[in-house]
Amino acid sequence: MCSAEALIYRRPKSDVYSYGVVLLELLSGQRALDKNRPPGQHNLVEWARPYITNKRRVIHVLDSRLGSQYSLPAAQKVATLALQCLSMDARCRPGMDQVVTALEQLQRPRAH
């Protein structure tokens, strides 16, 4: 059985993983689990992982309904952040404070 300390330590990193799933849902416009999708695509994380590991392939994950409402470099950064959040090793996941900082930086308008 896990000690209370171990549960406290693990909880934030599991929340970060869950947030990575939410980021993928936002990027793709798909639900995390959907048995109505073709075989091999039922689990969004498993299907998207090979695409979000490569900046050139991220476009295959993006929701086509977004059209040109986003910048590709920003979408690639969000995909990279999602990938970090979805690390199989919880110790390699960023803290939620780091996730918030990364998203805030994306939200700031660029000075020209």
Contacts in CASP RR format, 6 or more apart in sequence:
PFRMAT RR
TARGET T0000
AUTHOR 0000-0000-0000
METHOD contacts of the structure
MODEL  1
MCSAEALIYRRPKSDVYSYGVVLLELLSGQRALDKNRPPGQHNLVEWARP
YITNKRRVIHVLDSRLGSQYSLPAAQKVATLALQCLSMDARCRPGMDQVV
TALEQLQRPRAH
2 10 0 8 1.000
10 90 0 8 1.000
12 95 0 8 1.000
12 96 0 8 1.000
13 90 0 8 1.000
13 91 0 8 1.000
13 93 0 8 1.000
13 95 0 8 1.000
14 90 0 8 1.000
15 96 0 8 1.000
16 85 0 8 1.000
16 93 0 8 1.000
16 94 0 8 1.000
16 95 0 8 1.000
16 96 0 8 1.000
16 99 0 8 1.000
17 85 0 8 1.000
17 86 0 8 1.000
17 87 0 8 1.000
17 90 0 8 1.000
17 93 0 8 1.000
19 85 0 8 1.000
19 96 0 8 1.000
19 99 0 8 1.000
20 81 0 8 1.000
20 82 0 8 1.000
20 85 0 8 1.000
20 86 0 8 1.000
21 32 0 8 1.000
21 44 0 8 1.000
21 45 0 8 1.000
21 86 0 8 1.000
23 78 0 8 1.000
23 79 0 8 1.000
23 81 0 8 1.000
23 82 0 8 1.000
23 85 0 8 1.000
24 30 0 8 1.000
24 32 0 8 1.000
24 44 0 8 1.000
24 45 0 8 1.000
24 48 0 8 1.000
24 52 0 8 1.000
24 61 0 8 1.000
24 82 0 8 1.000
24 86 0 8 1.000
25 31 0 8 1.000
25 32 0 8 1.000
25 44 0 8 1.000
26 78 0 8 1.000
27 61 0 8 1.000
27 62 0 8 1.000
27 63 0 8 1.000
27 75 0 8 1.000
27 78 0 8 1.000
27 79 0 8 1.000
27 82 0 8 1.000
28 44 0 8 1.000
28 48 0 8 1.000
28 61 0 8 1.000
28 62 0 8 1.000
28 63 0 8 1.000
29 63 0 8 1.000
29 65 0 8 1.000
30 37 0 8 1.000
30 44 0 8 1.000
30 63 0 8 1.000
31 44 0 8 1.000
32 43 0 8 1.000
32 44 0 8 1.000
32 45 0 8 1.000
33 42 0 8 1.000
33 43 0 8 1.000
33 44 0 8 1.000
34 41 0 8 1.000
34 42 0 8 1.000
34 44 0 8 1.000
35 42 0 8 1.000
37 47 0 8 1.000
40 46 0 8 1.000
40 47 0 8 1.000
41 47 0 8 1.000
45 86 0 8 1.000
48 61 0 8 1.000
49 83 0 8 1.000
49 86 0 8 1.000
50 57 0 8 1.000
51 57 0 8 1.000
51 58 0 8 1.000
51 60 0 8 1.000
51 61 0 8 1.000
51 79 0 8 1.000
52 58 0 8 1.000
52 61 0 8 1.000
52 79 0 8 1.000
52 80 0 8 1.000
52 82 0 8 1.000
52 83 0 8 1.000
53 83 0 8 1.000
55 76 0 8 1.000
55 80 0 8 1.000
58 72 0 8 1.000
58 75 0 8 1.000
58 76 0 8 1.000
58 79 0 8 1.000
59 72 0 8 1.000
59 75 0 8 1.000
61 79 0 8 1.000
62 70 0 8 1.000
62 75 0 8 1.000
74 106 0 8 1.000
77 102 0 8 1.000
77 106 0 8 1.000
78 103 0 8 1.000
78 106 0 8 1.000
81 94 0 8 1.000
81 99 0 8 1.000
81 102 0 8 1.000
81 103 0 8 1.000
84 92 0 8 1.000
84 93 0 8 1.000
84 94 0 8 1.000
85 93 0 8 1.000
85 94 0 8 1.000
85 99 0 8 1.000
86 93 0 8 1.000
87 93 0 8 1.000
94 102 0 8 1.000
END
